[in-house]
Amino acid sequence: MKAMILAAGVGSRLDPLTRTVPKPMVPVVNVPAMEHIVRLLAKHGFNDIIANTHYLADHIEDYFASHEIEGVTMTFNREAELLGTAGGLKRVQDQRNFFDNEPFLVVGGDDLTDIDLSKMLEFHRSNGALATIALTSVEDPSQFGVVVLNGDKIERFVEKPKPGTAPSNMVNMGVYLFDPKILDHIPSGEFWDFGKNVFPEILEKGETFCGYESNDYWRDVGNIREYRDVQSDFFDDLVVLHTGKTHVANGVHVGGDVQIDPTAQIEASCLIGAGSIIGANAKISSHSVIGQNVKIGANATVEKSILWDGAEVGEGTLVSGTVLGYDCKVESNAGVFGAVIVPAVKK
């Protein structure tokens, strides 16, 4: 079956992580967020996948060209100018004639979930819906599309209501199933959005618009706090995610060719990527993610931090609650608390 991943956006809410890395490629337990989504789609038979790209498009396209996932066909449609969530979908159909007569799925490139897409598809078909969106309840719905249901049918949709004005706490998870006729509701060559344009229109026209309520795991990895939390959720067994070629030893996920000094203290549960070196008397706390080819110096401490591939923590340095970007180094005997350290953006 066919699916589209929305991967063109800038991801400004995740700044500064996204200054040099597109949002779908931000690593979650050492694997790009978008790869987790691709693997979920493939698990449920959505293995013919296209993604629209724009911002730092080469990062996404090159990665999936060199990291093929078994059973999956990946293609891309690069946008010179952003066309919005729905406009990008219409462009794919206009240029590629990608979608056929079967229902298809659309999902955001940064929405991490383990939703049962097979059950959602069955629900969509049983209702004969033009559109079905996955729904979950949240404490603060102001950052999402908010839905009011009447049975299985959506009777009201409000995109990002002001705090305290939401008509419910049931929100759009960014996972959609569409009948191909949805394309008739999207103009060609225009910036068009599902939440602001398409969903209000199909409600007004009385089309069958359904909400699939899900209790499955979901996080919109939209800001730094959510980004940190999703890693912790993995260690707390709230979600199952692919960690690459790792094995688990005493609660620690370890990649190949890792060197850990016998005097180092490693607290479960954490993840240490392939080729990393952990020095003498170094300490790594639980809920820490160590990327590939990372160097942790002697007497250094890493507490609940996320270190991307190639990062270095110098001898005697403490990093706590910190995200350390690709190939970034912290070399001092000081402590770094709650920081985000990324490569400098060259002008």
DAPE-V94408 format. One record per helix or strand of 3 or more residues. SS is the DSSP state (A for helix, B for strand). FROM is the first residue (numbers start at 1). TO is the last residue. If there is no record, write none. Layout:
[[SS | FROM | TO] [SS | FROM | TO]]
//
This chain:
[[B | 2 | 7] [A | 12 | 14] [A | 17 | 19] [A | 23 | 25] [A | 33 | 43] [B | 48 | 53] [A | 57 | 66] [B | 73 | 78] [A | 84 | 96] [B | 104 | 108] [B | 111 | 113] [A | 117 | 126] [B | 131 | 137] [A | 141 | 143] [B | 145 | 150] [B | 153 | 159] [B | 170 | 178] [A | 180 | 185] [A | 194 | 204] [B | 209 | 213] [B | 218 | 220] [A | 224 | 235] [B | 246 | 249] [B | 252 | 255] [B | 270 | 272] [B | 301 | 303] [B | 318 | 320] [B | 335 | 337]]
//
